[in-house]
Amino acid sequence: MAKRIEVAVIGAGPAGISAAIFLKRAGATTILFEKHEIGGLLRNANLVENYPGFPKGIGGQELVALFAKQLKECAVAVKKADVSAVGSSRSGFRIETDSGDFIARIVIVCTGTRPKDIGLKGGSSFIGKKIFHEIADLPPLGKKHARVLIIGGGDAAFDYSINLSSHGHKVTIISRSESTCLTLLKERAKEKGVDLLEQYVPLRVREVNSGIALTIKGKGGKRELAADYILIACGRGPELSMLDHDLKRRIGGLKDVPRTRVPGLFVGGDVVRGIHRQTGIAVGDGVLAAMIAMEFLRGGGWMSEDRR
């Protein structure tokens, strides 16, 4: 039998964590679902410098640890489970997970993003072994001076490179066009000795000895670069795969975030912010979604009817 709760928050990144803390303090019966570790993409951040309260910046893992401590202090129920499906029910929403089903009156979706397929020939067989999309998923590198290739030219790619090079690893960034990262990140990467190859297209990968080799193509023709690991940091899309077809159809264009066209269903954080993925924005989304959710629980506001 499905367990009944008032609010289900799906995804324990900054948005989901903020929503869950607010709801707990407001007295709503809430479960925060997360299939991996809490923190979302924040776990990958080398240094967060634009989040208020930390004048000298703070490491992503360190900030996640503080979030986790606050969840514990607030006694927020965190359920480590993979939410495979969310659909409408007579009394709210039915949530299917790998550790049981739930019925929630309100669902707040803070599931973040998933990496886009860049069409790298031969890459699929190395995912999770030699090729990764997040620095937090890399195996422990220890004192080994690992060779890491990073595909991408945005802030994430350069942040990854600074992190890894700071620990003595040899890093090369491959960007299809001119890099689009913040100037200060580019300068820091250069200071750390990160090699930058711009206007090179990654073509295919193959295993070589105990490592991996990436073939790239640019103005000078084709080149092959040997490495221990490859990080792909070039493009992500919203993770809404757990919503059933009917909910996806009904939520509309998500232009009134965190509200959707479905009463009781909210979205927030990276899942709807596109390129505007910032910790501060995600935290604000989570708090706002939780505040409106409490209004809904109390029976007021515009959400008394489904605006289809």
N, C-alpha and C positions, 0 to 999 in steps of 0.2 A: 504494500500500500504506500502511495506517495505521501511524503511528509509535507505538511502545510506550514508555510511561513508567510510573513507579510512582504518582505523584500528580498529579492535575490540580486546580488551584485556580481556580475560575471567579469572576471579579470582583475588581478591585483597589481596593476600598475598604479602610478600616482593618482589617476582619476578614480579608479575603483577603491583604492585605499581611503581617499578623502571622503568619498560618498559613504563608505561603510562606517567610518569613524563618526561622521555627522549623524547618520541614522541611529547608531548605537546610543549616542548621547541624547538623541531625541526620543528614545524609548521604543523604536520599531524593532520587531523581531526580524533580524537580518542575518543572512549567510553570505560570506564573500567567497566565491568560487575561484580557484586558480589551479591550472593543471601542471604548471611548472613551479618555479620559485617566484616569490613575490618581487615586485619591482619593475617588471616589464623591461622595455629597452633602456631604462635608466641604469640597469645593471651593467651596461656596456660603456657608460660615459666615463671618460678619463677624469674630467674636471667640469663641474657645473658652476658657471660663474655668473649666471643671471637669475639665480633664485634668491629672493630676499632673505636676509638673516645671516648670510655667510659672506662677509666682505672680501675674503680672500679666496672664495670659491670652496667647493667641497667635492670630493670624489663621488662618483655615482654609487659605488658599492657602500660607501660610508653613509650617504644619504638614505639609501635603501634600508640600511641597518637601523637608522633612526626611525624611519617609517614603521619598520617591523616592531620596534620597541614600543611605539605609540599604539599600534594595534593590540599588543599584548596588555599594555597598561589600561586600555579601554575595554579589554575583554571582548574584542570582536571575534566572532566565530569565523575562522578561516577553514574552508573545506578544500582539501587538495583532491580535486576531481576534474575530469575532462568532461565538459558540458558538450554533448554531442548533438542535442536538438532542443529547440525552444519553440513551442507552439501555443496557440490560444486554447483555453479551456473555459468551461462555464463560469468558473470562479476566479479566473485570472489567466495564468500561464502555466503550462506543464513543462517542466525542465527535466530532461533525461541526461543522466550522467553515468559514468562507469562504476559508480558506487551507490547507485540508487536514484529514484525519481523524487521530484519535489513539485508542489503546487505553490506558486507565489502570486500574490495579488499584484505585485509590481516587479518589473525586471529593469535593471539598469545595466546596459551593455557597455563595458569598458574593455573590450577585448583587443584593442590595439590594431596592429597591422601584421601582415605576413609578407615575406619577400616575393618579389616578382621573378618569374623565370626569365633569365637573360638569354636563353638559347645556346648555352655553352656546350658544344659537342663533347660527349663523353663525360660530362659533369655529373649526371645523375647517379652514377655508380660510386662516386666519391663523397656524396653528401653525408655529413655526419662522421666521416672518417678522415678525409683530407681537406674537404671543402666545407666551410661553415658560413652562416649569414650573421652571426653575432659573436663578438669577441668573448662574451661570457661562456659560450659553448665550446671554446677551444679546450683541448686536453691540457692538463698542467704542463707548462713548458719548463718549469724549474729554472736551473741555471744554464740550460742549453741555449746556445745562441741560434735560435731557430730562424729560418728564412721564411718570411711571410709575404705573399703577394696580396695586395688589396685592390680589388676591382671597384672603381667608383671615384667620383671627383667632388663629392659634396662634403658637408661638415662631418658626417659620420665616418667616412673613409679616413679623413685626416685626423680626427679624434682617435680612431683606432690606431693609426700609425704612430701618433705621439705616445700613446700608452705603451705599445709594444716596444718601440725604440728606446723608451725610457728604462726598460728592463733589459736592455742589451741585445735585443733581437734585430736582425737585418730586415728592413721593410722596404718594399717597393710598391708604389701606387701606380695603377694603370687606369687612365681615364680616357674614355672614348672621344672627349672633346676637351676644351680648356676647362680646368677645374673651376667649380662654382662655390667653393667653400669660403668662409670668412678669411679675410686677408691675414688676420692674426694667427689663425690656425695654420695657414700655408707657411707663414714665417717661422712658426714654432717647429713645424715638421722639418723644414729646411735646416734649422739649427740642430735638430736631433740627427741629422744625417740621412733622412728619408729620401730615397730616390723617387723622382716623379717622371713618369712617362705619359705625356699628354698626346691626344689624337692617335691612340692605338686601340684597335678593336680586338678583344679576346675572341679567339676562334675555337680552340679545342684544348682538352687536357688529356694527358696520358700518364700512366705510372712509369716511374723511372727509379731504379734501385729501390730505396726505401721511402722515396719521396714522390713528388708529382712535378710534371712539366707542363707549362702553359704556353701555347702558341699564340702570338699576337701579330697583328698586321697594322702597319702605319705607312708613312710616306717613304720610309727607307726599305719597305718590303716586309717580309715575315721574320720574326725572331722567336726563339724558344727560351723561356726563362724557367730555371729549376728552382724548386722551393720545397719546404716541408709541409706548408699549409697554404690554402687560399681562403681569403675572406671576401665575400661578395657583399658590397654595400652600395648598391645602385638601384634603388627603386623599391617601394613597398606599397601595398594596397590594403584597403580595409578588410579586417577579418570579421565577416558576418555570416560565415558558413553555417553556424549553428542555428540560425533563424530558418524556420520552414518557409516554403514558397509563398504561402499566403501572407505571412508577416512581412517578408521582403517586398511583396507587392503593395502592401497597405501602408508601409512607413513613409512612403513618399520620397521627396528629394532631400530630406534632412537639412532643410534651410532654416529651421527654427530650433536648432540645437540648444539644450539637450532634449527638447520635446520631439516627439514623432506624431504621426497622424493616428497612431494606435494608443488609446487610453491606457495608461499604466506602463507603457514601454518608453524608456529613455535611453539616450546614447550620449557618450562623452569621451573626451580624450582623443588620442591618436586615431581611433577608429573612424572619426569624422573630420579630423583637422587637416588632412592632406599634408602639404609640406610644412604646415605650421605646427610642428611637433615640438612642443616646449613643456617642461615640467610645470611651470606656472600656469599655463593655459589648461593643462590636464587637471591640475588641482582645482582650479576654478570651475571647470566643467563638472567635476565630481561633486563639489559642494552645492552648486546650483541644481544639479539633477536631484540630489538628496532633499534639498529644500522644497522643490516642487513636488517630489514624491510624497513628502509629509503632508503637503496641502491636499494631495489626491487621497491619501489615506483618511484624512479628516472629512472628506466628502465635499470639498469646495472647489472653486475654480472653474476654468473653461472645459475641463476634461470630462464633464458629465456625459458627453456624446462623442461618438466616433466621427471625426471630421474626414470622411472619405471623399 
